[in-house]
Structures are given as C-alpha cells and as structure tokens.
Amino acid sequence: MNEIPHPDHRPPRHGRTAIVLAATVAGMLGLTYASVPLYKLFCAATGYGGTTQRAEDGAAAPAVTSDRLFTVQFDANTSGELPWTFKPEQASVTVKAGEQKVIYYKAINHADRPVTGRALFNVTPDKTGPYFVKIACFCFEEQTLQPGQEIDMPVLFYIDPAVADDRNVDEVKTITLSYTFFRDQNDEAQAAAAPTPAAPIN
C-alpha cells in the first residue's frame, strides 16, 4: 500500500518556479541594458551598418597606398531640435586607398544661448565601413557652440589599403560619409528647465 507523502516532503514546486521566473526576468533585463553598448562594440569592430573604424590615438595612415581611387562624398543632416546650420565645406574628394585626407564641415549656432550637439555617422555602401578609418573627427565628442558662433570642424581619415583584397567591394567607386547632428540630451533638459524671461511691465 502506497503511503501518502507527508506535505513537508513534497517538492516546493511553486518556490522553484518563482525563482526560475525571477532569474529569467533579471537575465532579460540585464541583456536589454547590455545590448546597446554590445551592439555598438559589434558595429565598431565589424563596420556593420556602415559604422566606420577609429584609428588608435596617435596612429597615422599606413605608409602603403594603393592605386585604387575612391570618390568620397559628404552628407550633413540636423535634427529638428538643434538650431544649427550644419553642412560640408566640399561636396566630395578623390583619394587613393591608404592616402590620408582632411576635410571640413561647418556649423553655425542660430540660438541666443550656448547649444551642445553630438553627431552620429555612417558610410554607404555599408560594406565599406570596415575600411573607412577616422584618425580625428568632431564626432568623437560632443560640440558646444556659443550664441551665433560659427566653426569649421575637421575630419581626418583614410581608406584602408586592405580594401583592395576584398572582392566583395570590387565594384565600389563612391563612398558617402554621412553625419546627423542631434541636440545633446543634457543640453535639451537644461534648456527646458531654464526660466522663461518675464514679460516687461508697461
């Protein structure tokens, strides 16, 4: 005759289920918070999505150059919250693979207060991202312009000569470097918190 197990000896199924569910939720939250920086690291390492490469501090273009020529076009955009004019100072340049080149973008702040912006960037075709290397760029850090200030912002870059060994990009002759400037979130919050000037009393 089978004995009915004492309640104290029954497996605590509900407790185990709750622990497993809590661990699963915690793991999913952790992956959510980690996914953005991990995705950025992945893009930076692989050039995925047209993400360009960044030369190590102090590094210069390689001494080796290739006879392969590329036309690099320049594009500029601003978000609606940023009261700036932002544009390239030249439409395009022609460079050899491995040749170091510097170009300039111009930015003007039309606001009556300092405004801070940050630029996002990519290149197209996307598959050229692993070979487009920036040595110096205004996009590496946020930019603050004073009221009415106009500045020229340099980009120092080269195209890795290793591009010549990649049959997947044989047909590419034109690369477009594109920037979009956004208003920095902290700057936007500070502007929203600033007191509104009182109306003059007649």
C-alpha positions as protocol buffer text, in pm:
chain_id: "A"
residue {
  index: 1
  type: MET
  ca { x: 0 y: 0 z: 0 }
}
residue {
  index: 2
  type: ASN
  ca { x: 145 y: 331 z: -110 }
}
residue {
  index: 3
  type: GLU
  ca { x: 200 y: 585 z: 158 }
}
residue {
  index: 4
  type: ILE
  ca { x: 83 y: 937 z: 103 }
}
residue {
  index: 5
  type: PRO
  ca { x: 392 y: 1159 z: 130 }
}
residue {
  index: 6
  type: HIS
  ca { x: 389 y: 1399 z: 417 }
}
residue {
  index: 7
  type: PRO
  ca { x: 332 y: 1759 z: 296 }
}
residue {
  index: 8
  type: ASP
  ca { x: 671 y: 1860 z: 434 }
}
residue {
  index: 9
  type: HIS
  ca { x: 846 y: 1622 z: 191 }
}
residue {
  index: 10
  type: ARG
  ca { x: 673 y: 1743 z: -125 }
}
residue {
  index: 11
  type: PRO
  ca { x: 900 y: 1934 z: -364 }
}
residue {
  index: 12
  type: PRO
  ca { x: 846 y: 2312 z: -329 }
}
residue {
  index: 13
  type: ARG
  ca { x: 740 y: 2348 z: -691 }
}
residue {
  index: 14
  type: HIS
  ca { x: 588 y: 2693 z: -657 }
}
residue {
  index: 15
  type: GLY
  ca { x: 901 y: 2827 z: -489 }
}
residue {
  index: 16
  type: ARG
  ca { x: 1131 y: 2684 z: -756 }
}
residue {
  index: 17
  type: THR
  ca { x: 908 y: 2820 z: -1033 }
}
residue {
  index: 18
  type: ALA
  ca { x: 913 y: 3167 z: -880 }
}
residue {
  index: 19
  type: ILE
  ca { x: 1294 y: 3160 z: -852 }
}
residue {
  index: 20
  type: VAL
  ca { x: 1334 y: 3045 z: -1214 }
}
residue {
  index: 21
  type: LEU
  ca { x: 1095 y: 3313 z: -1338 }
}
residue {
  index: 22
  type: ALA
  ca { x: 1269 y: 3583 z: -1135 }
}
residue {
  index: 23
  type: ALA
  ca { x: 1609 y: 3474 z: -1269 }
}
residue {
  index: 24
  type: THR
  ca { x: 1475 y: 3473 z: -1626 }
}
residue {
  index: 25
  type: VAL
  ca { x: 1332 y: 3824 z: -1590 }
}
residue {
  index: 26
  type: ALA
  ca { x: 1656 y: 3951 z: -1433 }
}
residue {
  index: 27
  type: GLY
  ca { x: 1857 y: 3795 z: -1715 }
}
residue {
  index: 28
  type: MET
  ca { x: 1636 y: 3953 z: -1980 }
}
residue {
  index: 29
  type: LEU
  ca { x: 1667 y: 4294 z: -1814 }
}
residue {
  index: 30
  type: GLY
  ca { x: 2043 y: 4255 z: -1799 }
}
residue {
  index: 31
  type: LEU
  ca { x: 2059 y: 4166 z: -2167 }
}
residue {
  index: 32
  type: THR
  ca { x: 1840 y: 4466 z: -2251 }
}
residue {
  index: 33
  type: TYR
  ca { x: 2073 y: 4710 z: -2074 }
}
residue {
  index: 34
  type: ALA
  ca { x: 2383 y: 4542 z: -2218 }
}
residue {
  index: 35
  type: SER
  ca { x: 2253 y: 4514 z: -2573 }
}
residue {
  index: 36
  type: VAL
  ca { x: 2310 y: 4878 z: -2671 }
}
residue {
  index: 37
  type: PRO
  ca { x: 2680 y: 4901 z: -2575 }
}
residue {
  index: 38
  type: LEU
  ca { x: 2742 y: 4548 z: -2704 }
}
residue {
  index: 39
  type: TYR
  ca { x: 2575 y: 4636 z: -3034 }
}
residue {
  index: 40
  type: LYS
  ca { x: 2789 y: 4950 z: -3059 }
}
residue {
  index: 41
  type: LEU
  ca { x: 3104 y: 4747 z: -2992 }
}
residue {
  index: 42
  type: PHE
  ca { x: 2998 y: 4492 z: -3252 }
}
residue {
  index: 43
  type: CYS
  ca { x: 2935 y: 4764 z: -3512 }
}
residue {
  index: 44
  type: ALA
  ca { x: 3267 y: 4935 z: -3436 }
}
residue {
  index: 45
  type: ALA
  ca { x: 3459 y: 4610 z: -3468 }
}
residue {
  index: 46
  type: THR
  ca { x: 3292 y: 4486 z: -3785 }
}
residue {
  index: 47
  type: GLY
  ca { x: 3177 y: 4800 z: -3966 }
}
residue {
  index: 48
  type: TYR
  ca { x: 2824 y: 4662 z: -3955 }
}
residue {
  index: 49
  type: GLY
  ca { x: 2561 y: 4908 z: -4070 }
}
residue {
  index: 50
  type: GLY
  ca { x: 2822 y: 5135 z: -4223 }
}
residue {
  index: 51
  type: THR
  ca { x: 2996 y: 5208 z: -3892 }
}
residue {
  index: 52
  type: THR
  ca { x: 3341 y: 5350 z: -3962 }
}
residue {
  index: 53
  type: GLN
  ca { x: 3659 y: 5249 z: -3784 }
}
residue {
  index: 54
  type: ARG
  ca { x: 3859 y: 5470 z: -3546 }
}
residue {
  index: 55
  type: ALA
  ca { x: 4237 y: 5477 z: -3552 }
}
residue {
  index: 56
  type: GLU
  ca { x: 4411 y: 5429 z: -3220 }
}
residue {
  index: 57
  type: ASP
  ca { x: 4520 y: 5752 z: -3051 }
}
residue {
  index: 58
  type: GLY
  ca { x: 4822 y: 5896 z: -3228 }
}
residue {
  index: 59
  type: ALA
  ca { x: 4803 y: 5647 z: -3515 }
}
residue {
  index: 60
  type: ALA
  ca { x: 4853 y: 5772 z: -3869 }
}
residue {
  index: 61
  type: ALA
  ca { x: 4756 y: 5633 z: -4206 }
}
residue {
  index: 62
  type: PRO
  ca { x: 4962 y: 5335 z: -4324 }
}
residue {
  index: 63
  type: ALA
  ca { x: 5269 y: 5410 z: -4535 }
}
residue {
  index: 64
  type: VAL
  ca { x: 5140 y: 5180 z: -4809 }
}
residue {
  index: 65
  type: THR
  ca { x: 4898 y: 5326 z: -5061 }
}
residue {
  index: 66
  type: SER
  ca { x: 4712 y: 5171 z: -5348 }
}
residue {
  index: 67
  type: ASP
  ca { x: 4641 y: 5300 z: -5697 }
}
residue {
  index: 68
  type: ARG
  ca { x: 4275 y: 5230 z: -5641 }
}
residue {
  index: 69
  type: LEU
  ca { x: 4078 y: 5556 z: -5633 }
}
residue {
  index: 70
  type: PHE
  ca { x: 3761 y: 5636 z: -5444 }
}
residue {
  index: 71
  type: THR
  ca { x: 3531 y: 5935 z: -5459 }
}
residue {
  index: 72
  type: VAL
  ca { x: 3419 y: 6018 z: -5105 }
}
residue {
  index: 73
  type: GLN
  ca { x: 3102 y: 6225 z: -5088 }
}
residue {
  index: 74
  type: PHE
  ca { x: 2992 y: 6418 z: -4779 }
}
residue {
  index: 75
  type: ASP
  ca { x: 2642 y: 6448 z: -4638 }
}
residue {
  index: 76
  type: ALA
  ca { x: 2507 y: 6652 z: -4342 }
}
residue {
  index: 77
  type: ASN
  ca { x: 2178 y: 6648 z: -4153 }
}
residue {
  index: 78
  type: THR
  ca { x: 2045 y: 6807 z: -3832 }
}
residue {
  index: 79
  type: SER
  ca { x: 1758 y: 6704 z: -3607 }
}
residue {
  index: 80
  type: GLY
  ca { x: 1465 y: 6940 z: -3565 }
}
residue {
  index: 81
  type: GLU
  ca { x: 1563 y: 7020 z: -3203 }
}
residue {
  index: 82
  type: LEU
  ca { x: 1905 y: 7155 z: -3298 }
}
residue {
  index: 83
  type: PRO
  ca { x: 1904 y: 7523 z: -3405 }
}
residue {
  index: 84
  type: TRP
  ca { x: 2217 y: 7487 z: -3618 }
}
residue {
  index: 85
  type: THR
  ca { x: 2322 y: 7511 z: -3977 }
}
residue {
  index: 86
  type: PHE
  ca { x: 2547 y: 7213 z: -4045 }
}
residue {
  index: 87
  type: LYS
  ca { x: 2698 y: 7134 z: -4384 }
}
residue {
  index: 88
  type: PRO
  ca { x: 3013 y: 7002 z: -4554 }
}
residue {
  index: 89
  type: GLU
  ca { x: 3251 y: 7262 z: -4698 }
}
residue {
  index: 90
  type: GLN
  ca { x: 3314 y: 7042 z: -5001 }
}
residue {
  index: 91
  type: ALA
  ca { x: 3080 y: 6807 z: -5182 }
}
residue {
  index: 92
  type: SER
  ca { x: 3338 y: 6533 z: -5239 }
}
residue {
  index: 93
  type: VAL
  ca { x: 3708 y: 6445 z: -5266 }
}
residue {
  index: 94
  type: THR
  ca { x: 3901 y: 6182 z: -5460 }
}
residue {
  index: 95
  type: VAL
  ca { x: 4150 y: 5974 z: -5262 }
}
residue {
  index: 96
  type: LYS
  ca { x: 4374 y: 5673 z: -5310 }
}
residue {
  index: 97
  type: ALA
  ca { x: 4334 y: 5383 z: -5069 }
}
residue {
  index: 98
  type: GLY
  ca { x: 4581 y: 5448 z: -4787 }
}
residue {
  index: 99
  type: GLU
  ca { x: 4604 y: 5823 z: -4855 }
}
residue {
  index: 100
  type: GLN
  ca { x: 4540 y: 6044 z: -4553 }
}
residue {
  index: 101
  type: LYS
  ca { x: 4288 y: 6321 z: -4618 }
}
residue {
  index: 102
  type: VAL
  ca { x: 4139 y: 6608 z: -4415 }
}
residue {
  index: 103
  type: ILE
  ca { x: 3805 y: 6771 z: -4495 }
}
residue {
  index: 104
  type: TYR
  ca { x: 3587 y: 7020 z: -4307 }
}
residue {
  index: 105
  type: TYR
  ca { x: 3227 y: 7059 z: -4202 }
}
residue {
  index: 106
  type: LYS
  ca { x: 3082 y: 7397 z: -4097 }
}
residue {
  index: 107
  type: ALA
  ca { x: 2841 y: 7451 z: -3809 }
}
residue {
  index: 108
  type: ILE
  ca { x: 2659 y: 7769 z: -3702 }
}
residue {
  index: 109
  type: ASN
  ca { x: 2454 y: 7810 z: -3385 }
}
residue {
  index: 110
  type: HIS
  ca { x: 2149 y: 8029 z: -3451 }
}
residue {
  index: 111
  type: ALA
  ca { x: 2024 y: 8021 z: -3090 }
}
residue {
  index: 112
  type: ASP
  ca { x: 2064 y: 8302 z: -2836 }
}
residue {
  index: 113
  type: ARG
  ca { x: 2227 y: 8061 z: -2588 }
}
residue {
  index: 114
  type: PRO
  ca { x: 2505 y: 7801 z: -2597 }
}
residue {
  index: 115
  type: VAL
  ca { x: 2387 y: 7475 z: -2753 }
}
residue {
  index: 116
  type: THR
  ca { x: 2558 y: 7135 z: -2733 }
}
residue {
  index: 117
  type: GLY
  ca { x: 2521 y: 6876 z: -3006 }
}
residue {
  index: 118
  type: ARG
  ca { x: 2652 y: 6531 z: -3081 }
}
residue {
  index: 119
  type: ALA
  ca { x: 2695 y: 6374 z: -3425 }
}
residue {
  index: 120
  type: LEU
  ca { x: 2611 y: 6021 z: -3534 }
}
residue {
  index: 121
  type: PHE
  ca { x: 2766 y: 5891 z: -3855 }
}
residue {
  index: 122
  type: ASN
  ca { x: 2793 y: 5608 z: -4102 }
}
residue {
  index: 123
  type: VAL
  ca { x: 2919 y: 5535 z: -4452 }
}
residue {
  index: 124
  type: THR
  ca { x: 2748 y: 5381 z: -4751 }
}
residue {
  index: 125
  type: PRO
  ca { x: 2774 y: 5129 z: -4901 }
}
residue {
  index: 126
  type: ASP
  ca { x: 2764 y: 4962 z: -4559 }
}
residue {
  index: 127
  type: LYS
  ca { x: 3026 y: 4705 z: -4659 }
}
residue {
  index: 128
  type: THR
  ca { x: 3292 y: 4977 z: -4683 }
}
residue {
  index: 129
  type: GLY
  ca { x: 3260 y: 5051 z: -4309 }
}
residue {
  index: 130
  type: PRO
  ca { x: 3547 y: 4819 z: -4205 }
}
residue {
  index: 131
  type: TYR
  ca { x: 3785 y: 5005 z: -4439 }
}
residue {
  index: 132
  type: PHE
  ca { x: 3691 y: 5367 z: -4365 }
}
residue {
  index: 133
  type: VAL
  ca { x: 3918 y: 5479 z: -4081 }
}
residue {
  index: 134
  type: LYS
  ca { x: 3898 y: 5811 z: -3895 }
}
residue {
  index: 135
  type: ILE
  ca { x: 4209 y: 5946 z: -3726 }
}
residue {
  index: 136
  type: ALA
  ca { x: 4041 y: 6260 z: -3593 }
}
residue {
  index: 137
  type: CYS
  ca { x: 3680 y: 6373 z: -3604 }
}
residue {
  index: 138
  type: PHE
  ca { x: 3447 y: 6623 z: -3438 }
}
residue {
  index: 139
  type: CYS
  ca { x: 3209 y: 6329 z: -3391 }
}
residue {
  index: 140
  type: PHE
  ca { x: 3435 y: 6170 z: -3130 }
}
residue {
  index: 141
  type: GLU
  ca { x: 3298 y: 6406 z: -2865 }
}
residue {
  index: 142
  type: GLU
  ca { x: 3011 y: 6650 z: -2812 }
}
residue {
  index: 143
  type: GLN
  ca { x: 3038 y: 7000 z: -2957 }
}
residue {
  index: 144
  type: THR
  ca { x: 2922 y: 7318 z: -2781 }
}
residue {
  index: 145
  type: LEU
  ca { x: 2867 y: 7633 z: -2985 }
}
residue {
  index: 146
  type: GLN
  ca { x: 2814 y: 7974 z: -2828 }
}
residue {
  index: 147
  type: PRO
  ca { x: 2530 y: 8202 z: -2946 }
}
residue {
  index: 148
  type: GLY
  ca { x: 2591 y: 8290 z: -3311 }
}
residue {
  index: 149
  type: GLN
  ca { x: 2923 y: 8101 z: -3319 }
}
residue {
  index: 150
  type: GLU
  ca { x: 3044 y: 7958 z: -3650 }
}
residue {
  index: 151
  type: ILE
  ca { x: 3314 y: 7690 z: -3656 }
}
residue {
  index: 152
  type: ASP
  ca { x: 3496 y: 7469 z: -3906 }
}
residue {
  index: 153
  type: MET
  ca { x: 3517 y: 7108 z: -3788 }
}
residue {
  index: 154
  type: PRO
  ca { x: 3780 y: 6876 z: -3940 }
}
residue {
  index: 155
  type: VAL
  ca { x: 3762 y: 6508 z: -4026 }
}
residue {
  index: 156
  type: LEU
  ca { x: 4095 y: 6332 z: -4084 }
}
residue {
  index: 157
  type: PHE
  ca { x: 4054 y: 5991 z: -4247 }
}
residue {
  index: 158
  type: TYR
  ca { x: 4192 y: 5729 z: -4482 }
}
residue {
  index: 159
  type: ILE
  ca { x: 4062 y: 5419 z: -4659 }
}
residue {
  index: 160
  type: ASP
  ca { x: 4247 y: 5105 z: -4552 }
}
residue {
  index: 161
  type: PRO
  ca { x: 4455 y: 4966 z: -4842 }
}
residue {
  index: 162
  type: ALA
  ca { x: 4328 y: 4620 z: -4741 }
}
residue {
  index: 163
  type: VAL
  ca { x: 4011 y: 4714 z: -4930 }
}
residue {
  index: 164
  type: ALA
  ca { x: 4194 y: 4609 z: -5248 }
}
residue {
  index: 165
  type: ASP
  ca { x: 4198 y: 4248 z: -5126 }
}
residue {
  index: 166
  type: ASP
  ca { x: 3822 y: 4231 z: -5065 }
}
residue {
  index: 167
  type: ARG
  ca { x: 3648 y: 4107 z: -5379 }
}
residue {
  index: 168
  type: ASN
  ca { x: 3314 y: 4196 z: -5218 }
}
residue {
  index: 169
  type: VAL
  ca { x: 3382 y: 4567 z: -5272 }
}
residue {
  index: 170
  type: ASP
  ca { x: 3545 y: 4548 z: -5614 }
}
residue {
  index: 171
  type: GLU
  ca { x: 3262 y: 4742 z: -5779 }
}
residue {
  index: 172
  type: VAL
  ca { x: 3260 y: 5027 z: -5523 }
}
residue {
  index: 173
  type: LYS
  ca { x: 3396 y: 5353 z: -5655 }
}
residue {
  index: 174
  type: THR
  ca { x: 3198 y: 5602 z: -5445 }
}
residue {
  index: 175
  type: ILE
  ca { x: 3164 y: 5614 z: -5066 }
}
residue {
  index: 176
  type: THR
  ca { x: 2930 y: 5855 z: -4886 }
}
residue {
  index: 177
  type: LEU
  ca { x: 3021 y: 5974 z: -4537 }
}
residue {
  index: 178
  type: SER
  ca { x: 2707 y: 6095 z: -4364 }
}
residue {
  index: 179
  type: TYR
  ca { x: 2657 y: 6281 z: -4033 }
}
residue {
  index: 180
  type: THR
  ca { x: 2344 y: 6369 z: -3841 }
}
residue {
  index: 181
  type: PHE
  ca { x: 2377 y: 6618 z: -3554 }
}
residue {
  index: 182
  type: PHE
  ca { x: 2140 y: 6582 z: -3258 }
}
residue {
  index: 183
  type: ARG
  ca { x: 2093 y: 6811 z: -2963 }
}
residue {
  index: 184
  type: ASP
  ca { x: 2260 y: 6661 z: -2659 }
}
residue {
  index: 185
  type: GLN
  ca { x: 2001 y: 6524 z: -2414 }
}
residue {
  index: 186
  type: ASN
  ca { x: 2155 y: 6704 z: -2116 }
}
residue {
  index: 187
  type: ASP
  ca { x: 2158 y: 7031 z: -2308 }
}
residue {
  index: 188
  type: GLU
  ca { x: 1793 y: 6982 z: -2406 }
}
residue {
  index: 189
  type: ALA
  ca { x: 1697 y: 6918 z: -2043 }
}
residue {
  index: 190
  type: GLN
  ca { x: 1884 y: 7227 z: -1924 }
}
residue {
  index: 191
  type: ALA
  ca { x: 1713 y: 7442 z: -2187 }
}
residue {
  index: 192
  type: ALA
  ca { x: 1371 y: 7310 z: -2081 }
}
residue {
  index: 193
  type: ALA
  ca { x: 1448 y: 7384 z: -1714 }
}
residue {
  index: 194
  type: ALA
  ca { x: 1571 y: 7739 z: -1782 }
}
residue {
  index: 195
  type: PRO
  ca { x: 1330 y: 8005 z: -1650 }
}
residue {
  index: 196
  type: THR
  ca { x: 1122 y: 8191 z: -1905 }
}
residue {
  index: 197
  type: PRO
  ca { x: 1209 y: 8564 z: -1913 }
}
residue {
  index: 198
  type: ALA
  ca { x: 941 y: 8774 z: -1751 }
}
residue {
  index: 199
  type: ALA
  ca { x: 732 y: 8995 z: -1976 }
}
residue {
  index: 200
  type: PRO
  ca { x: 819 y: 9364 z: -1946 }
}
residue {
  index: 201
  type: ILE
  ca { x: 584 y: 9574 z: -1732 }
}
residue {
  index: 202
  type: ASN
  ca { x: 445 y: 9876 z: -1914 }
}
